[in-house]
Structures are given as structure tokens and as C-alpha cells.
Amino acid sequence: MSELSEISEMLGNLVNDTTIPKNIRKALSDAKTRLDGTEEKQVKVSAAIYLIQSISDDINMPPHARTQVWSVMSLLESLS
């Protein structure tokens, strides 16, 4: 489960970044909550991917955050 912990930590860092708009941080926080939940691993990963995908093309996302979000997506997709 260390992979999920690493991804959750990355999401936590993004959620705490105040340069990221609130709606994007909310979606990232929801994804982190799903990953930290007690559901089956595949369900958690799929739910997190769905939530993050919904904000990945947001034009208000700062470039540094977009790069980190893509990195998180890549890690999640490698687990699915």
C-alpha cells in the first residue's frame, strides 16, 4: 500500500497549495479522501482517477499544479 500512501501524500501537498483554485483543491481533496478510504484498492483508484480527470483540463489550474496532477494521474493509472 506504499504506492497509495505516496499518491495520497502528493495529493495532500496539492490540497495545501493556496495558489490552486478552491474548486480544484476540493476535487483533489475528494480524491485523497477516496484513496484513504477502506474500499477495495481498485475501487479507490478508479474513483480517484474519475475525480481528478474532471479537473485536469481546468484552464484556471496553475502550470506547476497541472504537471503534478498529471504525475498523480500517471501513477494512479499504473495501479489500475
PDB file with one MODEL, atoms N, CA, C and O in Angstrom:
MODEL        1
ATOM      1  N   MET A   1       0.817  -1.205   0.000  1.00  0.00           N
ATOM      2  CA  MET A   1       0.000   0.000   0.000  1.00  0.00           C
ATOM      3  C   MET A   1       0.855   1.261   0.000  1.00  0.00           C
ATOM      4  O   MET A   1       0.309   2.362   0.071  1.00  0.00           O
ATOM      5  N   SER A   2       2.152   1.139  -0.076  1.00  0.00           N
ATOM      6  CA  SER A   2       3.004   2.317  -0.042  1.00  0.00           C
ATOM      7  C   SER A   2       2.792   3.209  -1.263  1.00  0.00           C
ATOM      8  O   SER A   2       2.974   4.424  -1.182  1.00  0.00           O
ATOM      9  N   GLU A   3       2.408   2.612  -2.400  1.00  0.00           N
ATOM     10  CA  GLU A   3       2.134   3.406  -3.603  1.00  0.00           C
ATOM     11  C   GLU A   3       0.960   4.341  -3.354  1.00  0.00           C
ATOM     12  O   GLU A   3       1.018   5.520  -3.704  1.00  0.00           O
ATOM     13  N   LEU A   4      -0.099   3.825  -2.753  1.00  0.00           N
ATOM     14  CA  LEU A   4      -1.262   4.658  -2.453  1.00  0.00           C
ATOM     15  C   LEU A   4      -0.922   5.729  -1.430  1.00  0.00           C
ATOM     16  O   LEU A   4      -1.432   6.846  -1.516  1.00  0.00           O
ATOM     17  N   SER A   5      -0.081   5.412  -0.477  1.00  0.00           N
ATOM     18  CA  SER A   5       0.329   6.394   0.524  1.00  0.00           C
ATOM     19  C   SER A   5       1.112   7.525  -0.126  1.00  0.00           C
ATOM     20  O   SER A   5       0.926   8.694   0.211  1.00  0.00           O
ATOM     21  N   GLU A   6       1.980   7.172  -1.050  1.00  0.00           N
ATOM     22  CA  GLU A   6       2.774   8.179  -1.768  1.00  0.00           C
ATOM     23  C   GLU A   6       1.867   9.102  -2.584  1.00  0.00           C
ATOM     24  O   GLU A   6       2.044  10.320  -2.578  1.00  0.00           O
ATOM     25  N   ILE A   7       0.907   8.518  -3.276  1.00  0.00           N
ATOM     26  CA  ILE A   7      -0.031   9.301  -4.082  1.00  0.00           C
ATOM     27  C   ILE A   7      -0.885  10.182  -3.179  1.00  0.00           C
ATOM     28  O   ILE A   7      -1.134  11.345  -3.497  1.00  0.00           O
ATOM     29  N   SER A   8      -1.325   9.638  -2.071  1.00  0.00           N
ATOM     30  CA  SER A   8      -2.127  10.398  -1.123  1.00  0.00           C
ATOM     31  C   SER A   8      -1.335  11.587  -0.579  1.00  0.00           C
ATOM     32  O   SER A   8      -1.886  12.674  -0.401  1.00  0.00           O
ATOM     33  N   GLU A   9      -0.068  11.385  -0.320  1.00  0.00           N
ATOM     34  CA  GLU A   9       0.783  12.477   0.166  1.00  0.00           C
ATOM     35  C   GLU A   9       0.939  13.560  -0.907  1.00  0.00           C
ATOM     36  O   GLU A   9       0.910  14.751  -0.597  1.00  0.00           O
ATOM     37  N   MET A  10       1.102  13.147  -2.161  1.00  0.00           N
ATOM     38  CA  MET A  10       1.202  14.104  -3.263  1.00  0.00           C
ATOM     39  C   MET A  10      -0.084  14.924  -3.371  1.00  0.00           C
ATOM     40  O   MET A  10      -0.043  16.138  -3.567  1.00  0.00           O
ATOM     41  N   LEU A  11      -1.217  14.250  -3.240  1.00  0.00           N
ATOM     42  CA  LEU A  11      -2.499  14.952  -3.280  1.00  0.00           C
ATOM     43  C   LEU A  11      -2.629  15.915  -2.102  1.00  0.00           C
ATOM     44  O   LEU A  11      -3.151  17.020  -2.253  1.00  0.00           O
ATOM     45  N   GLY A  12      -2.161  15.499  -0.947  1.00  0.00           N
ATOM     46  CA  GLY A  12      -2.196  16.351   0.233  1.00  0.00           C
ATOM     47  C   GLY A  12      -1.399  17.632   0.028  1.00  0.00           C
ATOM     48  O   GLY A  12      -1.821  18.711   0.444  1.00  0.00           O
ATOM     49  N   ASN A  13      -0.246  17.504  -0.615  1.00  0.00           N
ATOM     50  CA  ASN A  13       0.566  18.690  -0.910  1.00  0.00           C
ATOM     51  C   ASN A  13      -0.163  19.637  -1.850  1.00  0.00           C
ATOM     52  O   ASN A  13      -0.106  20.855  -1.678  1.00  0.00           O
ATOM     53  N   LEU A  14      -0.849  19.083  -2.843  1.00  0.00           N
ATOM     54  CA  LEU A  14      -1.608  19.918  -3.776  1.00  0.00           C
ATOM     55  C   LEU A  14      -2.785  20.590  -3.081  1.00  0.00           C
ATOM     56  O   LEU A  14      -3.075  21.758  -3.339  1.00  0.00           O
ATOM     57  N   VAL A  15      -3.454  19.870  -2.214  1.00  0.00           N
ATOM     58  CA  VAL A  15      -4.609  20.418  -1.494  1.00  0.00           C
ATOM     59  C   VAL A  15      -4.182  21.597  -0.613  1.00  0.00           C
ATOM     60  O   VAL A  15      -4.941  22.550  -0.439  1.00  0.00           O
ATOM     61  N   ASN A  16      -2.989  21.531  -0.068  1.00  0.00           N
ATOM     62  CA  ASN A  16      -2.489  22.591   0.817  1.00  0.00           C
ATOM     63  C   ASN A  16      -1.871  23.763   0.061  1.00  0.00           C
ATOM     64  O   ASN A  16      -1.480  24.750   0.683  1.00  0.00           O
ATOM     65  N   ASP A  17      -1.774  23.678  -1.253  1.00  0.00           N
ATOM     66  CA  ASP A  17      -1.201  24.754  -2.077  1.00  0.00           C
ATOM     67  C   ASP A  17      -2.268  25.814  -2.332  1.00  0.00           C
ATOM     68  O   ASP A  17      -3.219  25.582  -3.079  1.00  0.00           O
ATOM     69  N   THR A  18      -2.106  26.967  -1.712  1.00  0.00           N
ATOM     70  CA  THR A  18      -3.129  28.014  -1.823  1.00  0.00           C
ATOM     71  C   THR A  18      -3.108  28.752  -3.163  1.00  0.00           C
ATOM     72  O   THR A  18      -3.973  29.592  -3.411  1.00  0.00           O
ATOM     73  N   THR A  19      -2.141  28.454  -4.027  1.00  0.00           N
ATOM     74  CA  THR A  19      -2.133  29.072  -5.357  1.00  0.00           C
ATOM     75  C   THR A  19      -3.072  28.346  -6.317  1.00  0.00           C
ATOM     76  O   THR A  19      -3.328  28.819  -7.424  1.00  0.00           O
ATOM     77  N   ILE A  20      -3.580  27.200  -5.887  1.00  0.00           N
ATOM     78  CA  ILE A  20      -4.506  26.414  -6.704  1.00  0.00           C
ATOM     79  C   ILE A  20      -5.927  26.843  -6.351  1.00  0.00           C
ATOM     80  O   ILE A  20      -6.264  26.964  -5.173  1.00  0.00           O
ATOM     81  N   PRO A  21      -6.767  27.074  -7.370  1.00  0.00           N
ATOM     82  CA  PRO A  21      -8.158  27.487  -7.096  1.00  0.00           C
ATOM     83  C   PRO A  21      -8.898  26.484  -6.204  1.00  0.00           C
ATOM     84  O   PRO A  21      -8.615  25.286  -6.208  1.00  0.00           O
ATOM     85  N   LYS A  22      -9.847  27.015  -5.449  1.00  0.00           N
ATOM     86  CA  LYS A  22     -10.576  26.236  -4.440  1.00  0.00           C
ATOM     87  C   LYS A  22     -11.322  25.045  -5.038  1.00  0.00           C
ATOM     88  O   LYS A  22     -11.336  23.972  -4.435  1.00  0.00           O
ATOM     89  N   ASN A  23     -11.946  25.208  -6.216  1.00  0.00           N
ATOM     90  CA  ASN A  23     -12.693  24.098  -6.811  1.00  0.00           C
ATOM     91  C   ASN A  23     -11.768  22.932  -7.180  1.00  0.00           C
ATOM     92  O   ASN A  23     -12.154  21.767  -7.074  1.00  0.00           O
ATOM     93  N   ILE A  24     -10.561  23.253  -7.607  1.00  0.00           N
ATOM     94  CA  ILE A  24      -9.601  22.207  -7.963  1.00  0.00           C
ATOM     95  C   ILE A  24      -9.101  21.513  -6.697  1.00  0.00           C
ATOM     96  O   ILE A  24      -8.992  20.287  -6.657  1.00  0.00           O
ATOM     97  N   ARG A  25      -8.798  22.301  -5.663  1.00  0.00           N
ATOM     98  CA  ARG A  25      -8.360  21.712  -4.389  1.00  0.00           C
ATOM     99  C   ARG A  25      -9.448  20.820  -3.793  1.00  0.00           C
ATOM    100  O   ARG A  25      -9.144  19.795  -3.183  1.00  0.00           O
ATOM    101  N   LYS A  26     -10.710  21.203  -3.967  1.00  0.00           N
ATOM    102  CA  LYS A  26     -11.831  20.389  -3.465  1.00  0.00           C
ATOM    103  C   LYS A  26     -11.853  19.026  -4.148  1.00  0.00           C
ATOM    104  O   LYS A  26     -12.007  18.000  -3.486  1.00  0.00           O
ATOM    105  N   ALA A  27     -11.700  19.014  -5.474  1.00  0.00           N
ATOM    106  CA  ALA A  27     -11.693  17.742  -6.211  1.00  0.00           C
ATOM    107  C   ALA A  27     -10.493  16.887  -5.804  1.00  0.00           C
ATOM    108  O   ALA A  27     -10.616  15.671  -5.662  1.00  0.00           O
ATOM    109  N   LEU A  28      -9.342  17.518  -5.618  1.00  0.00           N
ATOM    110  CA  LEU A  28      -8.153  16.778  -5.196  1.00  0.00           C
ATOM    111  C   LEU A  28      -8.325  16.241  -3.780  1.00  0.00           C
ATOM    112  O   LEU A  28      -7.888  15.131  -3.477  1.00  0.00           O
ATOM    113  N   SER A  29      -8.957  17.021  -2.919  1.00  0.00           N
ATOM    114  CA  SER A  29      -9.230  16.575  -1.558  1.00  0.00           C
ATOM    115  C   SER A  29     -10.186  15.385  -1.547  1.00  0.00           C
ATOM    116  O   SER A  29     -10.001  14.435  -0.786  1.00  0.00           O
ATOM    117  N   ASP A  30     -11.208  15.447  -2.399  1.00  0.00           N
ATOM    118  CA  ASP A  30     -12.149  14.325  -2.513  1.00  0.00           C
ATOM    119  C   ASP A  30     -11.435  13.065  -3.002  1.00  0.00           C
ATOM    120  O   ASP A  30     -11.704  11.965  -2.519  1.00  0.00           O
ATOM    121  N   ALA A  31     -10.526  13.234  -3.960  1.00  0.00           N
ATOM    122  CA  ALA A  31      -9.770  12.091  -4.474  1.00  0.00           C
ATOM    123  C   ALA A  31      -8.886  11.505  -3.375  1.00  0.00           C
ATOM    124  O   ALA A  31      -8.776  10.285  -3.248  1.00  0.00           O
ATOM    125  N   LYS A  32      -8.261  12.365  -2.587  1.00  0.00           N
ATOM    126  CA  LYS A  32      -7.417  11.909  -1.476  1.00  0.00           C
ATOM    127  C   LYS A  32      -8.254  11.151  -0.448  1.00  0.00           C
ATOM    128  O   LYS A  32      -7.829  10.115   0.062  1.00  0.00           O
ATOM    129  N   THR A  33      -9.439  11.668  -0.148  1.00  0.00           N
ATOM    130  CA  THR A  33     -10.331  11.005   0.803  1.00  0.00           C
ATOM    131  C   THR A  33     -10.704   9.609   0.303  1.00  0.00           C
ATOM    132  O   THR A  33     -10.733   8.652   1.077  1.00  0.00           O
ATOM    133  N   ARG A  34     -10.985   9.504  -0.983  1.00  0.00           N
ATOM    134  CA  ARG A  34     -11.329   8.183  -1.552  1.00  0.00           C
ATOM    135  C   ARG A  34     -10.143   7.221  -1.451  1.00  0.00           C
ATOM    136  O   ARG A  34     -10.314   6.051  -1.110  1.00  0.00           O
ATOM    137  N   LEU A  35      -8.932   7.724  -1.752  1.00  0.00           N
ATOM    138  CA  LEU A  35      -7.751   6.860  -1.670  1.00  0.00           C
ATOM    139  C   LEU A  35      -7.470   6.412  -0.241  1.00  0.00           C
ATOM    140  O   LEU A  35      -6.985   5.303  -0.019  1.00  0.00           O
ATOM    141  N   ASP A  36      -7.771   7.264   0.715  1.00  0.00           N
ATOM    142  CA  ASP A  36      -7.518   6.935   2.120  1.00  0.00           C
ATOM    143  C   ASP A  36      -8.637   6.096   2.736  1.00  0.00           C
ATOM    144  O   ASP A  36      -8.539   5.677   3.889  1.00  0.00           O
ATOM    145  N   GLY A  37      -9.696   5.851   1.969  1.00  0.00           N
ATOM    146  CA  GLY A  37     -10.843   5.103   2.471  1.00  0.00           C
ATOM    147  C   GLY A  37     -10.562   3.627   2.650  1.00  0.00           C
ATOM    148  O   GLY A  37      -9.436   3.163   2.471  1.00  0.00           O
ATOM    149  N   THR A  38     -11.610   2.897   3.008  1.00  0.00           N
ATOM    150  CA  THR A  38     -11.467   1.472   3.315  1.00  0.00           C
ATOM    151  C   THR A  38     -11.969   0.565   2.194  1.00  0.00           C
ATOM    152  O   THR A  38     -12.044  -0.653   2.360  1.00  0.00           O
ATOM    153  N   GLU A  39     -12.307   1.156   1.067  1.00  0.00           N
ATOM    154  CA  GLU A  39     -12.825   0.354  -0.044  1.00  0.00           C
ATOM    155  C   GLU A  39     -11.714  -0.495  -0.669  1.00  0.00           C
ATOM    156  O   GLU A  39     -10.536  -0.352  -0.341  1.00  0.00           O
ATOM    157  N   GLU A  40     -12.119  -1.365  -1.562  1.00  0.00           N
ATOM    158  CA  GLU A  40     -11.176  -2.186  -2.304  1.00  0.00           C
ATOM    159  C   GLU A  40     -10.242  -1.281  -3.110  1.00  0.00           C
ATOM    160  O   GLU A  40     -10.661  -0.233  -3.601  1.00  0.00           O
ATOM    161  N   LYS A  41      -8.988  -1.685  -3.243  1.00  0.00           N
ATOM    162  CA  LYS A  41      -7.966  -0.858  -3.898  1.00  0.00           C
ATOM    163  C   LYS A  41      -8.397  -0.393  -5.288  1.00  0.00           C
ATOM    164  O   LYS A  41      -8.241   0.782  -5.620  1.00  0.00           O
ATOM    165  N   GLN A  42      -8.928  -1.284  -6.089  1.00  0.00           N
ATOM    166  CA  GLN A  42      -9.324  -0.943  -7.458  1.00  0.00           C
ATOM    167  C   GLN A  42     -10.435   0.107  -7.473  1.00  0.00           C
ATOM    168  O   GLN A  42     -10.444   0.991  -8.329  1.00  0.00           O
ATOM    169  N   VAL A  43     -11.360   0.010  -6.540  1.00  0.00           N
ATOM    170  CA  VAL A  43     -12.464   0.974  -6.444  1.00  0.00           C
ATOM    171  C   VAL A  43     -11.911   2.345  -6.061  1.00  0.00           C
ATOM    172  O   VAL A  43     -12.311   3.363  -6.627  1.00  0.00           O
ATOM    173  N   LYS A  44     -10.986   2.368  -5.093  1.00  0.00           N
ATOM    174  CA  LYS A  44     -10.392   3.628  -4.655  1.00  0.00           C
ATOM    175  C   LYS A  44      -9.645   4.304  -5.800  1.00  0.00           C
ATOM    176  O   LYS A  44      -9.791   5.505  -6.024  1.00  0.00           O
ATOM    177  N   VAL A  45      -8.851   3.529  -6.515  1.00  0.00           N
ATOM    178  CA  VAL A  45      -8.053   4.080  -7.615  1.00  0.00           C
ATOM    179  C   VAL A  45      -8.962   4.610  -8.724  1.00  0.00           C
ATOM    180  O   VAL A  45      -8.740   5.708  -9.235  1.00  0.00           O
ATOM    181  N   SER A  46      -9.968   3.848  -9.092  1.00  0.00           N
ATOM    182  CA  SER A  46     -10.885   4.274 -10.156  1.00  0.00           C
ATOM    183  C   SER A  46     -11.637   5.549  -9.770  1.00  0.00           C
ATOM    184  O   SER A  46     -11.801   6.449 -10.593  1.00  0.00           O
ATOM    185  N   ALA A  47     -12.088   5.622  -8.533  1.00  0.00           N
ATOM    186  CA  ALA A  47     -12.806   6.813  -8.075  1.00  0.00           C
ATOM    187  C   ALA A  47     -11.894   8.032  -8.087  1.00  0.00           C
ATOM    188  O   ALA A  47     -12.313   9.118  -8.486  1.00  0.00           O
ATOM    189  N   ALA A  48     -10.651   7.859  -7.653  1.00  0.00           N
ATOM    190  CA  ALA A  48      -9.702   8.970  -7.636  1.00  0.00           C
ATOM    191  C   ALA A  48      -9.391   9.446  -9.058  1.00  0.00           C
ATOM    192  O   ALA A  48      -9.319  10.648  -9.311  1.00  0.00           O
ATOM    193  N   ILE A  49      -9.210   8.512  -9.971  1.00  0.00           N
ATOM    194  CA  ILE A  49      -8.951   8.869 -11.373  1.00  0.00           C
ATOM    195  C   ILE A  49     -10.119   9.675 -11.921  1.00  0.00           C
ATOM    196  O   ILE A  49      -9.919  10.700 -12.572  1.00  0.00           O
ATOM    197  N   TYR A  50     -11.325   9.219 -11.663  1.00  0.00           N
ATOM    198  CA  TYR A  50     -12.523   9.916 -12.157  1.00  0.00           C
ATOM    199  C   TYR A  50     -12.579  11.345 -11.620  1.00  0.00           C
ATOM    200  O   TYR A  50     -12.846  12.281 -12.375  1.00  0.00           O
ATOM    201  N   LEU A  51     -12.331  11.517 -10.333  1.00  0.00           N
ATOM    202  CA  LEU A  51     -12.397  12.842  -9.727  1.00  0.00           C
ATOM    203  C   LEU A  51     -11.310  13.774 -10.272  1.00  0.00           C
ATOM    204  O   LEU A  51     -11.570  14.946 -10.545  1.00  0.00           O
ATOM    205  N   ILE A  52     -10.116  13.254 -10.423  1.00  0.00           N
ATOM    206  CA  ILE A  52      -9.014  14.092 -10.896  1.00  0.00           C
ATOM    207  C   ILE A  52      -9.167  14.410 -12.379  1.00  0.00           C
ATOM    208  O   ILE A  52      -8.832  15.508 -12.821  1.00  0.00           O
ATOM    209  N   GLN A  53      -9.674  13.447 -13.146  1.00  0.00           N
ATOM    210  CA  GLN A  53      -9.882  13.685 -14.573  1.00  0.00           C
ATOM    211  C   GLN A  53     -10.846  14.841 -14.811  1.00  0.00           C
ATOM    212  O   GLN A  53     -10.714  15.577 -15.789  1.00  0.00           O
ATOM    213  N   SER A  54     -11.815  14.997 -13.914  1.00  0.00           N
ATOM    214  CA  SER A  54     -12.815  16.040 -14.094  1.00  0.00           C
ATOM    215  C   SER A  54     -12.215  17.443 -14.004  1.00  0.00           C
ATOM    216  O   SER A  54     -12.797  18.392 -14.528  1.00  0.00           O
ATOM    217  N   ILE A  55     -11.061  17.591 -13.350  1.00  0.00           N
ATOM    218  CA  ILE A  55     -10.452  18.921 -13.207  1.00  0.00           C
ATOM    219  C   ILE A  55      -9.131  19.046 -13.960  1.00  0.00           C
ATOM    220  O   ILE A  55      -8.525  20.117 -13.951  1.00  0.00           O
ATOM    221  N   SER A  56      -8.678  17.996 -14.600  1.00  0.00           N
ATOM    222  CA  SER A  56      -7.342  18.015 -15.210  1.00  0.00           C
ATOM    223  C   SER A  56      -7.213  19.016 -16.353  1.00  0.00           C
ATOM    224  O   SER A  56      -6.100  19.445 -16.659  1.00  0.00           O
ATOM    225  N   ASP A  57      -8.304  19.394 -16.986  1.00  0.00           N
ATOM    226  CA  ASP A  57      -8.247  20.350 -18.097  1.00  0.00           C
ATOM    227  C   ASP A  57      -8.751  21.734 -17.704  1.00  0.00           C
ATOM    228  O   ASP A  57      -9.010  22.566 -18.574  1.00  0.00           O
ATOM    229  N   ASP A  58      -8.892  21.985 -16.422  1.00  0.00           N
ATOM    230  CA  ASP A  58      -9.379  23.289 -15.949  1.00  0.00           C
ATOM    231  C   ASP A  58      -8.384  24.377 -16.349  1.00  0.00           C
ATOM    232  O   ASP A  58      -7.195  24.283 -16.044  1.00  0.00           O
ATOM    233  N   ILE A  59      -8.875  25.404 -17.029  1.00  0.00           N
ATOM    234  CA  ILE A  59      -7.974  26.457 -17.521  1.00  0.00           C
ATOM    235  C   ILE A  59      -7.429  27.341 -16.403  1.00  0.00           C
ATOM    236  O   ILE A  59      -6.469  28.082 -16.617  1.00  0.00           O
ATOM    237  N   ASN A  60      -8.019  27.273 -15.231  1.00  0.00           N
ATOM    238  CA  ASN A  60      -7.559  28.086 -14.102  1.00  0.00           C
ATOM    239  C   ASN A  60      -6.442  27.424 -13.295  1.00  0.00           C
ATOM    240  O   ASN A  60      -5.917  28.021 -12.356  1.00  0.00           O
ATOM    241  N   MET A  61      -6.080  26.195 -13.659  1.00  0.00           N
ATOM    242  CA  MET A  61      -5.054  25.489 -12.906  1.00  0.00           C
ATOM    243  C   MET A  61      -3.671  26.050 -13.255  1.00  0.00           C
ATOM    244  O   MET A  61      -3.320  26.157 -14.430  1.00  0.00           O
ATOM    245  N   PRO A  62      -2.889  26.406 -12.234  1.00  0.00           N
ATOM    246  CA  PRO A  62      -1.535  26.896 -12.486  1.00  0.00           C
ATOM    247  C   PRO A  62      -0.679  25.813 -13.149  1.00  0.00           C
ATOM    248  O   PRO A  62      -0.882  24.625 -12.899  1.00  0.00           O
ATOM    249  N   PRO A  63       0.270  26.215 -13.989  1.00  0.00           N
ATOM    250  CA  PRO A  63       1.100  25.227 -14.711  1.00  0.00           C
ATOM    251  C   PRO A  63       1.826  24.238 -13.791  1.00  0.00           C
ATOM    252  O   PRO A  63       1.909  23.052 -14.111  1.00  0.00           O
ATOM    253  N   HIS A  64       2.349  24.706 -12.663  1.00  0.00           N
ATOM    254  CA  HIS A  64       3.066  23.787 -11.774  1.00  0.00           C
ATOM    255  C   HIS A  64       2.122  22.731 -11.198  1.00  0.00           C
ATOM    256  O   HIS A  64       2.517  21.583 -10.995  1.00  0.00           O
ATOM    257  N   ALA A  65       0.892  23.119 -10.939  1.00  0.00           N
ATOM    258  CA  ALA A  65      -0.095  22.171 -10.400  1.00  0.00           C
ATOM    259  C   ALA A  65      -0.518  21.171 -11.465  1.00  0.00           C
ATOM    260  O   ALA A  65      -0.707  19.989 -11.178  1.00  0.00           O
ATOM    261  N   ARG A  66      -0.665  21.648 -12.694  1.00  0.00           N
ATOM    262  CA  ARG A  66      -1.063  20.759 -13.792  1.00  0.00           C
ATOM    263  C   ARG A  66      -0.048  19.632 -13.961  1.00  0.00           C
ATOM    264  O   ARG A  66      -0.422  18.475 -14.153  1.00  0.00           O
ATOM    265  N   THR A  67       1.228  19.975 -13.890  1.00  0.00           N
ATOM    266  CA  THR A  67       2.285  18.970 -14.017  1.00  0.00           C
ATOM    267  C   THR A  67       2.181  17.933 -12.904  1.00  0.00           C
ATOM    268  O   THR A  67       2.320  16.735 -13.147  1.00  0.00           O
ATOM    269  N   GLN A  68       1.937  18.400 -11.686  1.00  0.00           N
ATOM    270  CA  GLN A  68       1.811  17.478 -10.558  1.00  0.00           C
ATOM    271  C   GLN A  68       0.558  16.614 -10.676  1.00  0.00           C
ATOM    272  O   GLN A  68       0.588  15.431 -10.335  1.00  0.00           O
ATOM    273  N   VAL A  69      -0.533  17.190 -11.151  1.00  0.00           N
ATOM    274  CA  VAL A  69      -1.775  16.433 -11.335  1.00  0.00           C
ATOM    275  C   VAL A  69      -1.567  15.346 -12.379  1.00  0.00           C
ATOM    276  O   VAL A  69      -2.020  14.215 -12.199  1.00  0.00           O
ATOM    277  N   TRP A  70      -0.889  15.680 -13.461  1.00  0.00           N
ATOM    278  CA  TRP A  70      -0.610  14.669 -14.487  1.00  0.00           C
ATOM    279  C   TRP A  70       0.263  13.550 -13.926  1.00  0.00           C
ATOM    280  O   TRP A  70       0.083  12.382 -14.269  1.00  0.00           O
ATOM    281  N   SER A  71       1.201  13.911 -13.069  1.00  0.00           N
ATOM    282  CA  SER A  71       2.059  12.904 -12.447  1.00  0.00           C
ATOM    283  C   SER A  71       1.228  11.964 -11.564  1.00  0.00           C
ATOM    284  O   SER A  71       1.411  10.747 -11.593  1.00  0.00           O
ATOM    285  N   VAL A  72       0.314  12.544 -10.781  1.00  0.00           N
ATOM    286  CA  VAL A  72      -0.568  11.736  -9.928  1.00  0.00           C
ATOM    287  C   VAL A  72      -1.438  10.826 -10.799  1.00  0.00           C
ATOM    288  O   VAL A  72      -1.602   9.644 -10.498  1.00  0.00           O
ATOM    289  N   MET A  73      -1.987  11.376 -11.865  1.00  0.00           N
ATOM    290  CA  MET A  73      -2.824  10.576 -12.781  1.00  0.00           C
ATOM    291  C   MET A  73      -2.035   9.406 -13.356  1.00  0.00           C
ATOM    292  O   MET A  73      -2.544   8.289 -13.447  1.00  0.00           O
ATOM    293  N   SER A  74      -0.806   9.664 -13.738  1.00  0.00           N
ATOM    294  CA  SER A  74       0.039   8.608 -14.296  1.00  0.00           C
ATOM    295  C   SER A  74       0.268   7.492 -13.285  1.00  0.00           C
ATOM    296  O   SER A  74       0.191   6.310 -13.623  1.00  0.00           O
ATOM    297  N   LEU A  75       0.549   7.875 -12.046  1.00  0.00           N
ATOM    298  CA  LEU A  75       0.743   6.871 -11.001  1.00  0.00           C
ATOM    299  C   LEU A  75      -0.522   6.063 -10.736  1.00  0.00           C
ATOM    300  O   LEU A  75      -0.475   4.844 -10.575  1.00  0.00           O
ATOM    301  N   LEU A  76      -1.653   6.764 -10.695  1.00  0.00           N
ATOM    302  CA  LEU A  76      -2.929   6.069 -10.471  1.00  0.00           C
ATOM    303  C   LEU A  76      -3.251   5.113 -11.610  1.00  0.00           C
ATOM    304  O   LEU A  76      -3.699   3.990 -11.380  1.00  0.00           O
ATOM    305  N   GLU A  77      -3.024   5.558 -12.824  1.00  0.00           N
ATOM    306  CA  GLU A  77      -3.319   4.708 -13.977  1.00  0.00           C
ATOM    307  C   GLU A  77      -2.409   3.496 -14.024  1.00  0.00           C
ATOM    308  O   GLU A  77      -2.813   2.449 -14.529  1.00  0.00           O
ATOM    309  N   SER A  78      -1.191   3.609 -13.512  1.00  0.00           N
ATOM    310  CA  SER A  78      -0.299   2.450 -13.480  1.00  0.00           C
ATOM    311  C   SER A  78      -0.776   1.406 -12.461  1.00  0.00           C
ATOM    312  O   SER A  78      -0.416   0.232 -12.548  1.00  0.00           O
ATOM    313  N   LEU A  79      -1.593   1.851 -11.492  1.00  0.00           N
ATOM    314  CA  LEU A  79      -2.129   0.913 -10.488  1.00  0.00           C
ATOM    315  C   LEU A  79      -3.408   0.237 -10.949  1.00  0.00           C
ATOM    316  O   LEU A  79      -3.780  -0.812 -10.423  1.00  0.00           O
ATOM    317  N   SER A  80      -4.091   0.833 -11.936  1.00  0.00           N
ATOM    318  CA  SER A  80      -5.387   0.276 -12.346  1.00  0.00           C
ATOM    319  C   SER A  80      -5.259  -0.828 -13.352  1.00  0.00           C
ATOM    320  O   SER A  80      -6.265  -1.388 -13.786  1.00  0.00           O
TER     321      SER A  80
ENDMDL
END
